[in-house]
Amino acid sequence: MNLPNIIRPEHTFVGVSAPTKWRALQTIADKAAIAFSVDAQIILKALEAREKLGSTGIGNGIAIPHAAIDGMSSPRGLLLRFSRPLDFEAIDDIPADIAVVLLFGENNRGEYLNVLSAIARRLQSDGVLAAMRKARTADEFYSDFIADSRV
């Protein structure tokens, strides 16, 4: 899985401010609309609908908001670190400070499951997460996420 083709450095944000999960989804939709030339309201409605099915907070301070978006031809994503952790209603009750957003087209459902799996595997490494949390810039944050291994 080639994550750098899905999540690019210019789609990485550090210090994203939002008071709640729902406002964070609005901010994510706004950033994704600019990045992928898709209407922010379409993205927001899809992210909210997915979140209502069950939290995308996967635990350990991580959320992976994801949704199918009409008109997207391939999976694309954003990488964010919030300025303060947000309650994403994860099963472990740990607020999320990191979000990896994945948007995909209806015809990409099979591929998106592979991408979600690759993202989850990457974030299971304590070394990767620790480095991402210490990163001072968006470039460092992105590099720590994309790097193949941590020493």
KETOR-730049 format. One record per residue: residue number from 1; x, y, z of N, C-alpha, C in turn. Coordinates in steps of 0.2 Angstrom, whole numbers, always signed. Each point is the difference from the previous one (the first is absolute). Example, Ala and Ser with C-alpha at 12.3 -4.5 7.8 and 13.67 -1.06 7.14 Angstrom:
// residues 2
[1, [+66, -28, +39], [-4, +6, +0], [+4, +6, +0]],
[2, [-2, +5, -4], [+4, +6, +1], [-4, +5, +3]],
//
This chain:
// residues 151
[1, [+4, -6, +0], [-4, +6, +0], [+4, +6, +0]],
[2, [+0, +4, -5], [+4, +6, -1], [-4, +6, +4]],
[3, [+1, +1, +6], [-4, +6, +4], [+2, +6, -3]],
[4, [+7, +2, -2], [+1, +6, -2], [-4, +3, -6]],
[5, [-3, -5, -4], [-4, +2, -6], [-7, +2, +3]],
[6, [-2, -2, +6], [-6, +1, +2], [+0, +6, +5]],
[7, [+5, +0, +4], [+0, +6, +5], [+7, +3, -2]],
[8, [-1, +7, -2], [+6, +3, -3], [+2, +5, +6]],
[9, [+6, +3, -1], [+3, +4, +5], [-4, +7, +1]],
[10, [-3, +2, -6], [-4, +6, +0], [-7, -1, +3]],
[11, [-1, -6, +2], [-7, -1, +3], [+1, -2, +7]],
[12, [+5, +2, +3], [+2, -1, +7], [+0, +6, +4]],
[13, [-3, +0, +6], [-2, +6, +4], [+2, -2, +7]],
[14, [+3, +5, +4], [+2, -1, +7], [-3, +6, +3]],
[15, [-3, -1, +6], [-3, +6, +4], [-7, +2, -2]],
[16, [-3, -5, -3], [-7, +1, -2], [-5, +1, +6]],
[17, [-3, +6, +0], [-4, +1, +6], [-8, -1, -1]],
[18, [-3, -4, +4], [-7, -1, +0], [-2, -1, +7]],
[19, [-6, +2, +2], [-2, -1, +7], [-4, -7, +1]],
[20, [-2, -3, -5], [-4, -6, +0], [+2, -4, -6]],
[21, [-2, -7, +1], [+1, -4, -6], [-4, +2, -6]],
[22, [-6, +3, +1], [-4, +2, -6], [+2, +6, -3]],
[23, [+3, +5, +4], [+4, +5, -3], [+6, -2, -4]],
[24, [+3, -5, +3], [+6, -3, -3], [-2, -2, -7]],
[25, [-5, -4, -1], [-2, -3, -6], [-2, +6, -5]],
[26, [-2, +6, +2], [-1, +6, -4], [+6, +2, -3]],
[27, [+5, +1, +5], [+7, +2, -2], [+3, -5, -5]],
[28, [-1, -6, +1], [+3, -5, -4], [-3, +0, -7]],
[29, [-7, +1, +0], [-4, +1, -7], [+3, +6, -3]],
[30, [+1, +6, +3], [+2, +6, -3], [+7, -1, -3]],
[31, [+5, -3, +4], [+6, -2, -3], [+0, -5, -6]],
[32, [-4, -5, +1], [+0, -5, -6], [-3, +3, -6]],
[33, [-5, +5, +1], [-3, +3, -6], [+5, +4, -4]],
[34, [+4, +3, +3], [+6, +4, -3], [+5, -5, -3]],
[35, [+2, -5, +4], [+5, -4, -3], [-3, -5, -6]],
[36, [-6, -2, +0], [-2, -4, -5], [-6, +2, -4]],
[37, [-1, +7, +0], [-5, +3, -4], [-7, -3, +0]],
[38, [-2, -2, +6], [-7, -2, +1], [-3, +4, +5]],
[39, [-7, +1, -1], [-4, +4, +4], [+1, -2, +7]],
[40, [+1, +5, +5], [+1, -1, +7], [-6, -3, +3]],
[41, [-6, +2, -2], [-6, -3, +3], [-1, -7, -2]],
[42, [+2, -2, -6], [-1, -7, -2], [+5, -4, +5]],
[43, [+6, +2, +1], [+5, -3, +4], [-3, -1, +7]],
[44, [-2, +6, +3], [-3, +0, +7], [-5, -4, +1]],
[45, [-5, +0, -5], [-6, -5, +1], [+2, -7, +0]],
[46, [+5, -2, -4], [+2, -7, -1], [+4, -2, +7]],
[47, [+4, +5, +2], [+4, -2, +6], [-5, +0, +6]],
[48, [-5, +4, +1], [-5, +0, +5], [-4, -6, +0]],
[49, [-2, -2, -6], [-4, -6, +0], [+4, -6, +2]],
[50, [+6, -1, -2], [+5, -5, +2], [+1, +0, +7]],
[51, [+1, +6, +3], [+1, +0, +7], [-6, -2, +4]],
[52, [-6, +1, -2], [-6, -2, +3], [-1, -7, +0]],
[53, [+3, -4, -4], [+0, -7, -1], [+4, -3, +6]],
[54, [+5, +4, +2], [+4, -3, +6], [+7, +5, -1]],
[55, [+3, +1, +6], [+5, +4, +1], [+6, -2, -5]],
[56, [+4, +4, -3], [+6, -1, -3], [+6, +1, +4]],
[57, [-1, +1, +6], [+5, +0, +5], [+2, -7, +2]],
[58, [+6, -2, -2], [+2, -7, +0], [+4, -1, +7]],
[59, [+1, +5, +4], [+4, -1, +6], [+7, +2, +0]],
[60, [+3, +1, +6], [+7, +2, +0], [+1, +7, -3]],
[61, [-5, +4, +1], [+0, +7, -2], [+0, +1, -8]],
[62, [-3, -5, -4], [+0, +0, -7], [-7, +0, -2]],
[63, [-2, +4, -5], [-6, +0, -4], [+1, -1, -7]],
[64, [-4, -4, -4], [+1, -1, -7], [-7, +1, -3]],
[65, [-2, +7, +0], [-6, +1, -4], [+0, -2, -7]],
[66, [-5, -3, -3], [+0, -2, -7], [-7, +0, -3]],
[67, [+0, +1, -6], [-7, +0, -3], [+1, -1, -8]],
[68, [-5, -3, -3], [-1, +0, -7], [-2, +7, -3]],
[69, [+3, +2, -5], [-2, +7, -3], [-1, -1, -7]],
[70, [-6, +2, -3], [-1, -1, -7], [+5, +5, -4]],
[71, [+2, -3, -5], [+4, +3, -4], [+8, -1, +1]],
[72, [+2, -3, +6], [+7, -1, +1], [+2, -6, -4]],
[73, [+5, +1, -4], [+2, -6, -4], [+5, -5, +4]],
[74, [+4, +3, +5], [+4, -4, +4], [+1, +2, +7]],
[75, [+2, -5, +5], [+0, +3, +7], [+5, +5, +0]],
[76, [-2, +5, +5], [+4, +6, +1], [-1, +1, +8]],
[77, [+5, +3, +3], [+0, +1, +7], [+3, +7, +2]],
[78, [-1, +1, +7], [+3, +5, +3], [+3, -2, +7]],
[79, [+5, +3, +2], [+3, -2, +7], [+0, +6, +4]],
[80, [-3, -1, +6], [-1, +6, +5], [+3, -2, +7]],
[81, [+2, +5, +3], [+1, +0, +7], [-3, +6, +3]],
[82, [-5, -1, +5], [-4, +5, +3], [+4, +4, +5]],
[83, [-1, +6, +1], [+3, +4, +5], [-1, -2, +7]],
[84, [-6, -3, +1], [-2, -4, +6], [-4, -6, -1]],
[85, [+1, -5, +3], [-4, -6, -1], [-7, +1, +0]],
[86, [-4, -4, -4], [-7, +0, +0], [-3, -7, +1]],
[87, [-6, +1, +3], [-4, -7, +2], [-3, -2, -7]],
[88, [+3, -5, -2], [-3, -4, -6], [-4, -6, +2]],
[89, [-1, -1, +6], [-4, -5, +3], [+3, -7, -2]],
[90, [+7, +0, +1], [+3, -7, -1], [-1, -4, +5]],
[91, [+0, -7, -1], [-1, -5, +5], [+4, +1, +6]],
[92, [+6, +2, +0], [+5, +1, +5], [-1, +7, +4]],
[93, [-5, +4, -3], [-1, +6, +3], [+6, +5, +0]],
[94, [+5, -1, -4], [+5, +4, +0], [-1, +5, -6]],
[95, [+0, +7, +2], [-1, +5, -6], [+5, -1, -5]],
[96, [-3, +2, -6], [+5, +0, -6], [+4, +6, -1]],
[97, [+6, -1, -1], [+4, +6, -2], [+3, -1, -7]],
[98, [-1, -6, -3], [+2, -1, -7], [-6, -2, -4]],
[99, [-1, +2, -6], [-5, -2, -4], [+3, -1, -7]],
[100, [-2, -6, -3], [+2, -2, -7], [-7, +0, -3]],
[101, [-1, +4, -5], [-6, +0, -4], [+1, -3, -6]],
[102, [-5, -4, -2], [+0, -4, -6], [-7, +1, -4]],
[103, [+1, +2, -6], [-6, +1, -4], [+1, -4, -6]],
[104, [-5, -3, -3], [+0, -4, -5], [-6, +0, -5]],
[105, [+0, -2, -6], [-6, -1, -4], [-3, -6, +1]],
[106, [-7, +0, -2], [-4, -6, +1], [+3, -6, -3]],
[107, [+4, +1, -6], [+3, -6, -3], [+6, -2, +3]],
[108, [+2, +3, +5], [+7, -2, +3], [-1, -3, +7]],
[109, [-6, -3, +1], [-1, -3, +7], [+5, -5, +2]],
[110, [+2, -4, -5], [+5, -6, +1], [+7, +3, +2]],
[111, [+2, +5, -4], [+6, +3, +1], [+1, +4, +6]],
[112, [-6, +3, +2], [+0, +4, +6], [+1, -4, +6]],
[113, [-2, -6, +0], [+1, -5, +6], [+7, -1, +1]],
[114, [+4, -1, -6], [+7, -2, +0], [+3, +6, +3]],
[115, [-2, +6, -2], [+3, +7, +3], [-1, +0, +7]],
[116, [-6, -1, +2], [-1, +1, +7], [+4, -5, +4]],
[117, [+1, -6, -2], [+4, -5, +3], [+7, +2, +1]],
[118, [+3, +3, -6], [+7, +3, +0], [+1, +5, +5]],
[119, [-5, +5, +0], [+0, +5, +5], [+0, -2, +7]],
[120, [-4, -5, +2], [-1, -3, +6], [+7, -3, +2]],
[121, [+2, -4, -4], [+7, -3, +1], [+5, +5, +2]],
[122, [+1, +5, -4], [+5, +5, +1], [-1, +3, +7]],
[123, [-6, +2, +2], [-1, +3, +6], [+0, -4, +6]],
[124, [+1, -7, -1], [+0, -5, +6], [+7, +1, +3]],
[125, [+5, +2, -4], [+7, +1, +3], [+0, +6, +5]],
[126, [+2, -2, +6], [+1, +5, +5], [+6, +5, -2]],
[127, [+5, -2, -3], [+5, +4, -3], [-2, +5, -5]],
[128, [-4, -2, -4], [-3, +5, -5], [-5, +5, +3]],
[129, [-4, -2, +5], [-5, +4, +3], [+4, +5, +4]],
[130, [+5, -2, +4], [+4, +4, +4], [+4, +5, -4]],
[131, [+3, -2, -5], [+3, +5, -5], [-5, +5, -2]],
[132, [-6, -2, -3], [-5, +4, -2], [-2, +5, +5]],
[133, [-1, -2, +6], [-2, +5, +5], [+5, +5, +2]],
[134, [+7, -2, -1], [+5, +5, +2], [+2, +5, -6]],
[135, [-3, -2, -6], [+2, +4, -6], [-2, +7, +1]],
[136, [+5, +5, -2], [-1, +7, +1], [-4, +3, -6]],
[137, [+1, -3, -6], [-3, +3, -6], [-4, -5, -4]],
[138, [-4, +2, -4], [-4, -4, -4], [+5, -5, -4]],
[139, [+6, +3, -3], [+4, -4, -4], [+3, -6, +5]],
[140, [+2, +1, +6], [+2, -5, +4], [-6, -5, +2]],
[141, [-5, +3, +1], [-6, -5, +2], [-2, -4, -6]],
[142, [+0, +2, -6], [-1, -4, -6], [+6, -5, -1]],
[143, [+6, +2, +1], [+6, -5, -1], [-1, -5, +5]],
[144, [-1, +1, +6], [-1, -5, +5], [-5, -5, -1]],
[145, [-6, +2, -3], [-5, -4, -2], [+2, -4, -6]],
[146, [+3, +2, -5], [+1, -3, -6], [+7, -5, +1]],
[147, [+4, +2, +4], [+6, -4, +1], [-1, -7, +1]],
[148, [+4, -4, -4], [-1, -8, +1], [+1, -3, +7]],
[149, [+5, +3, +3], [+1, -3, +7], [+3, +6, +5]],
[150, [-1, -2, +6], [+3, +5, +5], [+5, -4, +4]],
[151, [+6, +3, +2], [+5, -3, +3], [-1, +2, +8]],
//
